[in-house]
């Protein structure tokens, strides 16, 4: 598909956030700041088949709003999104573009698509914004969901909506969240009655260094100088580095089964870390692990889409040693060997 580029790359904002966080309210406030001589465009994505959010936005001259219904921009096929976005840019020729993905979406995947080389002449990506409802931060059951965490980690700017309704428990929860995600070097803004100015979020997108590689066990066996295989499926290991922090993680197939107590012992034995989060398929059922230096939390959880773990540190680590120990906690280790040999 040929992309029709505007004469100048269009500043583009992704406004993400969990269901009911206040994305559309923030978007309406941002749109109200449009200069009279400019044309702004909005691409909205709703999970259902009947669009409602579009009707809540200004229907006046100077705005162009398009919707993609069903599924989400980031998880479904990229083709409908690329077609809709290309048409919106070529037909409207906007001075600024806002994209609001569904609250059930993964903005990091959408951001990855929009920072591909073929979009760089068309759009100038700005800092990704994630909206969280400040008045519901005390509900840890919601804030500890994997999707909620994915949206926070993807954000360069986090807007805390309904800040005027936050109670003491919400304030405490916000402080904990800011500590947990300090490795991602984010800007946190508080919004009471949609009082965020465009200039506060109109910052350049800053990418995070990420290296997704085969499992360390496999890398060690590769010959010197041999090209690492392209990662297309699980399992894999990755490292993100920013502002002096490193986030090391593993994504492993859902079918891999772990022995709960040795796994718990392994995580509790780790030293000098800032954060450990994981979800594993164990012989005691699916378990989530949510460790900070003050508290080691683990609990039963719903079935995950895969086994995964992330560890945030400020120093260099022997990740090979940790990976070896992690694999020793498996109950179906034979499957591991067969899977890794196929990468």
LUMVEX-148839 format. One record per residue (C-alpha): chain; residue number from 0; x, y, z; residue in one letter. Coordinates in steps of 0.05 Angstrom, whole numbers, plus 5000, padded with zeros to 4 digits. Example, Ala and Ser with C-alpha at 12.3 -4.5 7.8 and 13.67 -1.06 7.14 Angstrom:
<nodes>
+-----+-----+------+------+------+------+
: mol : seq :    x :    y :    z : type :
+-----+-----+------+------+------+------+
:   A :   0 : 5246 : 4910 : 5156 :    A :
:   A :   1 : 5273 : 4979 : 5143 :    S :
+-----+-----+------+------+------+------+
</nodes>
This chain:
<nodes>
+-----+-----+------+------+------+------+
: mol : seq :    x :    y :    z : type :
+-----+-----+------+------+------+------+
:   A :   0 : 5000 : 5000 : 5000 :    X :
:   A :   1 : 5027 : 5068 : 4980 :    X :
:   A :   2 : 5025 : 5120 : 5035 :    X :
:   A :   3 : 5008 : 5191 : 5014 :    X :
:   A :   4 : 5050 : 5237 : 5056 :    X :
:   A :   5 : 5031 : 5308 : 5075 :    X :
:   A :   6 : 5079 : 5364 : 5058 :    X :
:   A :   7 : 5103 : 5364 : 5130 :    X :
:   A :   8 : 5101 : 5309 : 5182 :    X :
:   A :   9 : 5040 : 5317 : 5225 :    X :
:   A :  10 : 5049 : 5321 : 5301 :    X :
:   A :  11 : 5014 : 5259 : 5326 :    X :
:   A :  12 : 4991 : 5244 : 5397 :    X :
:   A :  13 : 4968 : 5176 : 5424 :    X :
:   A :  14 : 4920 : 5184 : 5482 :    X :
:   A :  15 : 4914 : 5116 : 5516 :    X :
:   A :  16 : 4885 : 5092 : 5581 :    X :
:   A :  17 : 4844 : 5038 : 5614 :    X :
:   A :  18 : 4769 : 5034 : 5608 :    X :
:   A :  19 : 4735 : 5095 : 5639 :    X :
:   A :  20 : 4800 : 5130 : 5656 :    X :
:   A :  21 : 4779 : 5195 : 5622 :    X :
:   A :  22 : 4813 : 5192 : 5554 :    X :
:   A :  23 : 4756 : 5223 : 5516 :    X :
:   A :  24 : 4747 : 5279 : 5568 :    X :
:   A :  25 : 4820 : 5297 : 5562 :    X :
:   A :  26 : 4816 : 5293 : 5486 :    X :
:   A :  27 : 4757 : 5341 : 5485 :    X :
:   A :  28 : 4795 : 5391 : 5527 :    X :
:   A :  29 : 4856 : 5386 : 5482 :    X :
:   A :  30 : 4813 : 5396 : 5420 :    X :
:   A :  31 : 4784 : 5459 : 5451 :    X :
:   A :  32 : 4854 : 5490 : 5446 :    X :
:   A :  33 : 4857 : 5486 : 5369 :    X :
:   A :  34 : 4877 : 5551 : 5335 :    X :
:   A :  35 : 4824 : 5578 : 5289 :    X :
:   A :  36 : 4868 : 5573 : 5227 :    X :
:   A :  37 : 4885 : 5499 : 5237 :    X :
:   A :  38 : 4851 : 5433 : 5220 :    X :
:   A :  39 : 4858 : 5377 : 5270 :    X :
:   A :  40 : 4842 : 5304 : 5261 :    X :
:   A :  41 : 4823 : 5248 : 5308 :    X :
:   A :  42 : 4827 : 5173 : 5296 :    X :
:   A :  43 : 4786 : 5135 : 5348 :    X :
:   A :  44 : 4783 : 5061 : 5361 :    X :
:   A :  45 : 4726 : 5027 : 5399 :    X :
:   A :  46 : 4724 : 4954 : 5418 :    X :
:   A :  47 : 4650 : 4946 : 5401 :    X :
:   A :  48 : 4614 : 4953 : 5335 :    X :
:   A :  49 : 4574 : 5016 : 5351 :    X :
:   A :  50 : 4615 : 5080 : 5358 :    X :
:   A :  51 : 4595 : 5126 : 5415 :    X :
:   A :  52 : 4657 : 5166 : 5432 :    X :
:   A :  53 : 4657 : 5201 : 5365 :    X :
:   A :  54 : 4590 : 5233 : 5381 :    X :
:   A :  55 : 4620 : 5264 : 5444 :    X :
:   A :  56 : 4673 : 5303 : 5406 :    X :
:   A :  57 : 4663 : 5372 : 5373 :    X :
:   A :  58 : 4624 : 5366 : 5308 :    X :
:   A :  59 : 4645 : 5435 : 5284 :    X :
:   A :  60 : 4687 : 5459 : 5226 :    X :
:   A :  61 : 4762 : 5448 : 5234 :    X :
:   A :  62 : 4757 : 5377 : 5262 :    X :
:   A :  63 : 4757 : 5311 : 5225 :    X :
:   A :  64 : 4740 : 5250 : 5266 :    X :
:   A :  65 : 4743 : 5179 : 5241 :    X :
:   A :  66 : 4729 : 5113 : 5277 :    X :
:   A :  67 : 4754 : 5043 : 5271 :    X :
:   A :  68 : 4705 : 4995 : 5304 :    X :
:   A :  69 : 4715 : 4924 : 5330 :    X :
:   A :  70 : 4779 : 4897 : 5360 :    X :
:   A :  71 : 4836 : 4945 : 5373 :    X :
:   A :  72 : 4885 : 4983 : 5331 :    X :
:   A :  73 : 4945 : 4949 : 5361 :    X :
:   A :  74 : 4923 : 4877 : 5367 :    X :
:   A :  75 : 4884 : 4867 : 5303 :    X :
:   A :  76 : 4910 : 4869 : 5232 :    X :
:   A :  77 : 4951 : 4930 : 5218 :    X :
:   A :  78 : 4921 : 4939 : 5148 :    X :
:   A :  79 : 4855 : 4972 : 5168 :    X :
:   A :  80 : 4892 : 5020 : 5213 :    X :
:   A :  81 : 4942 : 5038 : 5160 :    X :
:   A :  82 : 4888 : 5049 : 5108 :    X :
:   A :  83 : 4845 : 5092 : 5154 :    X :
:   A :  84 : 4905 : 5133 : 5177 :    X :
:   A :  85 : 4932 : 5142 : 5107 :    X :
:   A :  86 : 4865 : 5166 : 5082 :    X :
:   A :  87 : 4855 : 5212 : 5141 :    X :
:   A :  88 : 4922 : 5245 : 5129 :    X :
:   A :  89 : 4915 : 5251 : 5054 :    X :
:   A :  90 : 4843 : 5275 : 5052 :    X :
:   A :  91 : 4843 : 5320 : 5113 :    X :
:   A :  92 : 4915 : 5345 : 5112 :    X :
:   A :  93 : 4911 : 5361 : 5186 :    X :
:   A :  94 : 4959 : 5406 : 5224 :    X :
:   A :  95 : 4954 : 5359 : 5284 :    X :
:   A :  96 : 4930 : 5287 : 5295 :    X :
:   A :  97 : 4904 : 5252 : 5357 :    X :
:   A :  98 : 4896 : 5176 : 5362 :    X :
:   A :  99 : 4853 : 5147 : 5418 :    X :
:   A : 100 : 4859 : 5070 : 5421 :    X :
:   A : 101 : 4809 : 5028 : 5458 :    X :
:   A : 102 : 4818 : 5021 : 5533 :    X :
:   A : 103 : 4830 : 4947 : 5521 :    X :
:   A : 104 : 4888 : 4961 : 5475 :    X :
:   A : 105 : 4964 : 4956 : 5481 :    X :
:   A : 106 : 4992 : 5025 : 5462 :    X :
:   A : 107 : 5064 : 5000 : 5459 :    X :
:   A : 108 : 5045 : 4956 : 5399 :    X :
:   A : 109 : 5010 : 5014 : 5365 :    X :
:   A : 110 : 5070 : 5059 : 5378 :    X :
:   A : 111 : 5116 : 5007 : 5349 :    X :
:   A : 112 : 5074 : 5007 : 5285 :    X :
:   A : 113 : 5072 : 5083 : 5279 :    X :
:   A : 114 : 5147 : 5091 : 5288 :    X :
:   A : 115 : 5163 : 5045 : 5230 :    X :
:   A : 116 : 5205 : 5080 : 5176 :    X :
:   A : 117 : 5149 : 5085 : 5125 :    X :
:   A : 118 : 5109 : 5131 : 5172 :    X :
:   A : 119 : 5165 : 5178 : 5189 :    X :
:   A : 120 : 5152 : 5226 : 5131 :    X :
:   A : 121 : 5078 : 5228 : 5147 :    X :
:   A : 122 : 5075 : 5235 : 5223 :    X :
:   A : 123 : 5118 : 5265 : 5277 :    X :
:   A : 124 : 5105 : 5223 : 5338 :    X :
:   A : 125 : 5096 : 5260 : 5403 :    X :
:   A : 126 : 5102 : 5233 : 5474 :    X :
:   A : 127 : 5053 : 5176 : 5486 :    X :
:   A : 128 : 5001 : 5195 : 5539 :    X :
:   A : 129 : 4966 : 5146 : 5585 :    X :
:   A : 130 : 4908 : 5169 : 5628 :    X :
:   A : 131 : 4894 : 5137 : 5695 :    X :
:   A : 132 : 4834 : 5151 : 5740 :    X :
:   A : 133 : 4863 : 5180 : 5804 :    X :
:   A : 134 : 4799 : 5167 : 5843 :    X :
:   A : 135 : 4806 : 5092 : 5832 :    X :
:   A : 136 : 4880 : 5083 : 5846 :    X :
:   A : 137 : 4864 : 5052 : 5914 :    X :
:   A : 138 : 4833 : 4992 : 5877 :    X :
:   A : 139 : 4897 : 4950 : 5871 :    X :
:   A : 140 : 4859 : 4894 : 5838 :    X :
:   A : 141 : 4849 : 4939 : 5778 :    X :
:   A : 142 : 4917 : 4973 : 5777 :    X :
:   A : 143 : 4955 : 4907 : 5781 :    X :
:   A : 144 : 4924 : 4879 : 5718 :    X :
:   A : 145 : 4974 : 4863 : 5663 :    X :
:   A : 146 : 4940 : 4908 : 5613 :    X :
:   A : 147 : 4939 : 4966 : 5662 :    X :
:   A : 148 : 5013 : 4957 : 5674 :    X :
:   A : 149 : 5028 : 4951 : 5599 :    X :
:   A : 150 : 4994 : 5018 : 5587 :    X :
:   A : 151 : 5033 : 5052 : 5643 :    X :
:   A : 152 : 5100 : 5025 : 5619 :    X :
:   A : 153 : 5087 : 5049 : 5548 :    X :
:   A : 154 : 5073 : 5120 : 5570 :    X :
:   A : 155 : 5122 : 5178 : 5568 :    X :
:   A : 156 : 5070 : 5222 : 5602 :    X :
:   A : 157 : 5018 : 5197 : 5652 :    X :
:   A : 158 : 4957 : 5241 : 5665 :    X :
:   A : 159 : 4923 : 5227 : 5731 :    X :
:   A : 160 : 4850 : 5246 : 5719 :    X :
:   A : 161 : 4798 : 5263 : 5773 :    X :
:   A : 162 : 4855 : 5287 : 5818 :    X :
:   A : 163 : 4804 : 5330 : 5854 :    X :
:   A : 164 : 4768 : 5267 : 5877 :    X :
:   A : 165 : 4828 : 5230 : 5904 :    X :
:   A : 166 : 4825 : 5209 : 5977 :    X :
:   A : 167 : 4883 : 5191 : 6023 :    X :
:   A : 168 : 4885 : 5119 : 5999 :    X :
:   A : 169 : 4889 : 5143 : 5927 :    X :
:   A : 170 : 4946 : 5191 : 5944 :    X :
:   A : 171 : 4984 : 5134 : 5976 :    X :
:   A : 172 : 4971 : 5089 : 5916 :    X :
:   A : 173 : 4996 : 5143 : 5869 :    X :
:   A : 174 : 5061 : 5150 : 5907 :    X :
:   A : 175 : 5071 : 5074 : 5903 :    X :
:   A : 176 : 5057 : 5074 : 5828 :    X :
:   A : 177 : 5106 : 5130 : 5816 :    X :
:   A : 178 : 5160 : 5092 : 5854 :    X :
:   A : 179 : 5144 : 5027 : 5817 :    X :
:   A : 180 : 5151 : 5060 : 5749 :    X :
:   A : 181 : 5208 : 5107 : 5762 :    X :
:   A : 182 : 5253 : 5065 : 5717 :    X :
:   A : 183 : 5212 : 5088 : 5658 :    X :
:   A : 184 : 5229 : 5162 : 5669 :    X :
:   A : 185 : 5158 : 5187 : 5661 :    X :
:   A : 186 : 5126 : 5254 : 5671 :    X :
:   A : 187 : 5064 : 5253 : 5717 :    X :
:   A : 188 : 5010 : 5306 : 5710 :    X :
:   A : 189 : 4949 : 5315 : 5753 :    X :
:   A : 190 : 4883 : 5336 : 5722 :    X :
:   A : 191 : 4822 : 5358 : 5762 :    X :
:   A : 192 : 4772 : 5385 : 5712 :    X :
:   A : 193 : 4807 : 5370 : 5645 :    X :
:   A : 194 : 4858 : 5426 : 5658 :    X :
:   A : 195 : 4916 : 5398 : 5618 :    X :
:   A : 196 : 4946 : 5446 : 5567 :    X :
:   A : 197 : 4969 : 5421 : 5500 :    X :
:   A : 198 : 5040 : 5447 : 5512 :    X :
:   A : 199 : 5046 : 5401 : 5572 :    X :
:   A : 200 : 5040 : 5339 : 5529 :    X :
:   A : 201 : 5068 : 5366 : 5464 :    X :
:   A : 202 : 5136 : 5335 : 5475 :    X :
:   A : 203 : 5178 : 5294 : 5426 :    X :
:   A : 204 : 5171 : 5219 : 5429 :    X :
:   A : 205 : 5233 : 5189 : 5462 :    X :
:   A : 206 : 5243 : 5116 : 5445 :    X :
:   A : 207 : 5268 : 5066 : 5496 :    X :
:   A : 208 : 5328 : 5023 : 5480 :    X :
:   A : 209 : 5302 : 4952 : 5475 :    X :
:   A : 210 : 5340 : 4889 : 5457 :    X :
:   A : 211 : 5296 : 4829 : 5444 :    X :
:   A : 212 : 5339 : 4767 : 5436 :    X :
:   A : 213 : 5336 : 4692 : 5441 :    X :
:   A : 214 : 5341 : 4662 : 5510 :    X :
:   A : 215 : 5410 : 4671 : 5541 :    X :
:   A : 216 : 5417 : 4596 : 5542 :    X :
:   A : 217 : 5413 : 4596 : 5466 :    X :
:   A : 218 : 5457 : 4657 : 5455 :    X :
:   A : 219 : 5513 : 4623 : 5494 :    X :
:   A : 220 : 5514 : 4564 : 5446 :    X :
:   A : 221 : 5518 : 4607 : 5383 :    X :
:   A : 222 : 5585 : 4610 : 5348 :    X :
:   A : 223 : 5624 : 4675 : 5353 :    X :
:   A : 224 : 5604 : 4723 : 5298 :    X :
:   A : 225 : 5541 : 4684 : 5280 :    X :
:   A : 226 : 5480 : 4728 : 5268 :    X :
:   A : 227 : 5426 : 4721 : 5322 :    X :
:   A : 228 : 5361 : 4693 : 5295 :    X :
:   A : 229 : 5302 : 4740 : 5286 :    X :
:   A : 230 : 5253 : 4735 : 5344 :    X :
:   A : 231 : 5184 : 4717 : 5318 :    X :
:   A : 232 : 5154 : 4676 : 5374 :    X :
:   A : 233 : 5164 : 4656 : 5446 :    X :
:   A : 234 : 5207 : 4644 : 5484 :    X :
:   A : 235 : 5252 : 4705 : 5487 :    X :
:   A : 236 : 5292 : 4749 : 5533 :    X :
:   A : 237 : 5294 : 4825 : 5529 :    X :
:   A : 238 : 5328 : 4884 : 5562 :    X :
:   A : 239 : 5304 : 4957 : 5565 :    X :
:   A : 240 : 5353 : 5010 : 5589 :    X :
:   A : 241 : 5336 : 5083 : 5606 :    X :
:   A : 242 : 5361 : 5136 : 5654 :    X :
:   A : 243 : 5409 : 5088 : 5689 :    X :
:   A : 244 : 5357 : 5034 : 5701 :    X :
:   A : 245 : 5352 : 4966 : 5667 :    X :
:   A : 246 : 5290 : 4924 : 5660 :    X :
:   A : 247 : 5305 : 4851 : 5643 :    X :
:   A : 248 : 5248 : 4806 : 5624 :    X :
:   A : 249 : 5230 : 4738 : 5597 :    X :
:   A : 250 : 5168 : 4716 : 5559 :    X :
:   A : 251 : 5158 : 4642 : 5558 :    X :
:   A : 252 : 5104 : 4597 : 5527 :    X :
:   A : 253 : 5039 : 4588 : 5565 :    X :
:   A : 254 : 5046 : 4513 : 5566 :    X :
:   A : 255 : 5110 : 4515 : 5607 :    X :
:   A : 256 : 5093 : 4493 : 5678 :    X :
:   A : 257 : 5133 : 4516 : 5738 :    X :
:   A : 258 : 5141 : 4487 : 5808 :    X :
:   A : 259 : 5111 : 4541 : 5852 :    X :
:   A : 260 : 5153 : 4536 : 5915 :    X :
:   A : 261 : 5222 : 4532 : 5882 :    X :
:   A : 262 : 5200 : 4590 : 5838 :    X :
:   A : 263 : 5178 : 4631 : 5899 :    X :
:   A : 264 : 5244 : 4615 : 5934 :    X :
:   A : 265 : 5283 : 4638 : 5873 :    X :
:   A : 266 : 5248 : 4705 : 5870 :    X :
:   A : 267 : 5254 : 4717 : 5945 :    X :
:   A : 268 : 5329 : 4702 : 5942 :    X :
:   A : 269 : 5344 : 4758 : 5891 :    X :
:   A : 270 : 5385 : 4817 : 5917 :    X :
:   A : 271 : 5388 : 4892 : 5904 :    X :
:   A : 272 : 5330 : 4899 : 5857 :    X :
:   A : 273 : 5278 : 4954 : 5852 :    X :
:   A : 274 : 5219 : 4915 : 5826 :    X :
:   A : 275 : 5200 : 4844 : 5808 :    X :
:   A : 276 : 5135 : 4828 : 5772 :    X :
:   A : 277 : 5114 : 4763 : 5741 :    X :
:   A : 278 : 5058 : 4716 : 5723 :    X :
:   A : 279 : 5069 : 4641 : 5718 :    X :
:   A : 280 : 5032 : 4577 : 5703 :    X :
:   A : 281 : 5050 : 4534 : 5764 :    X :
:   A : 282 : 5029 : 4468 : 5795 :    X :
:   A : 283 : 4990 : 4510 : 5845 :    X :
:   A : 284 : 4952 : 4545 : 5789 :    X :
:   A : 285 : 4967 : 4612 : 5756 :    X :
:   A : 286 : 5004 : 4659 : 5803 :    X :
:   A : 287 : 5023 : 4732 : 5799 :    X :
:   A : 288 : 5084 : 4759 : 5836 :    X :
:   A : 289 : 5087 : 4833 : 5853 :    X :
:   A : 290 : 5149 : 4848 : 5894 :    X :
:   A : 291 : 5176 : 4914 : 5918 :    X :
:   A : 292 : 5231 : 4922 : 5971 :    X :
:   A : 293 : 5180 : 4933 : 6026 :    X :
:   A : 294 : 5130 : 4878 : 6008 :    X :
:   A : 295 : 5130 : 4811 : 5973 :    X :
:   A : 296 : 5061 : 4798 : 5945 :    X :
:   A : 297 : 5038 : 4737 : 5907 :    X :
:   A : 298 : 4968 : 4711 : 5894 :    X :
:   A : 299 : 4926 : 4667 : 5850 :    X :
:   A : 300 : 4906 : 4698 : 5784 :    X :
:   A : 301 : 4866 : 4686 : 5721 :    X :
:   A : 302 : 4899 : 4646 : 5666 :    X :
:   A : 303 : 4952 : 4687 : 5630 :    X :
:   A : 304 : 4970 : 4691 : 5557 :    X :
:   A : 305 : 5041 : 4669 : 5572 :    X :
:   A : 306 : 5092 : 4662 : 5628 :    X :
:   A : 307 : 5130 : 4727 : 5639 :    X :
:   A : 308 : 5174 : 4763 : 5688 :    X :
:   A : 309 : 5208 : 4831 : 5693 :    X :
:   A : 310 : 5262 : 4853 : 5741 :    X :
:   A : 311 : 5283 : 4926 : 5748 :    X :
:   A : 312 : 5354 : 4940 : 5773 :    X :
:   A : 313 : 5406 : 4995 : 5774 :    X :
:   A : 314 : 5468 : 4953 : 5765 :    X :
:   A : 315 : 5496 : 4899 : 5720 :    X :
:   A : 316 : 5471 : 4828 : 5731 :    X :
:   A : 317 : 5489 : 4758 : 5711 :    X :
:   A : 318 : 5423 : 4746 : 5676 :    X :
:   A : 319 : 5449 : 4679 : 5649 :    X :
:   A : 320 : 5453 : 4653 : 5720 :    X :
:   A : 321 : 5383 : 4676 : 5736 :    X :
:   A : 322 : 5355 : 4645 : 5673 :    X :
:   A : 323 : 5388 : 4579 : 5689 :    X :
:   A : 324 : 5358 : 4579 : 5758 :    X :
:   A : 325 : 5290 : 4599 : 5730 :    X :
:   A : 326 : 5291 : 4540 : 5682 :    X :
:   A : 327 : 5308 : 4493 : 5740 :    X :
:   A : 328 : 5240 : 4511 : 5769 :    X :
:   A : 329 : 5205 : 4479 : 5710 :    X :
:   A : 330 : 5166 : 4415 : 5715 :    X :
:   A : 331 : 5165 : 4403 : 5640 :    X :
:   A : 332 : 5238 : 4420 : 5625 :    X :
:   A : 333 : 5239 : 4372 : 5565 :    X :
:   A : 334 : 5190 : 4418 : 5529 :    X :
:   A : 335 : 5237 : 4476 : 5541 :    X :
:   A : 336 : 5295 : 4441 : 5507 :    X :
:   A : 337 : 5252 : 4422 : 5447 :    X :
:   A : 338 : 5224 : 4492 : 5440 :    X :
:   A : 339 : 5290 : 4528 : 5445 :    X :
:   A : 340 : 5322 : 4483 : 5394 :    X :
:   A : 341 : 5269 : 4506 : 5344 :    X :
:   A : 342 : 5284 : 4580 : 5350 :    X :
+-----+-----+------+------+------+------+
</nodes>
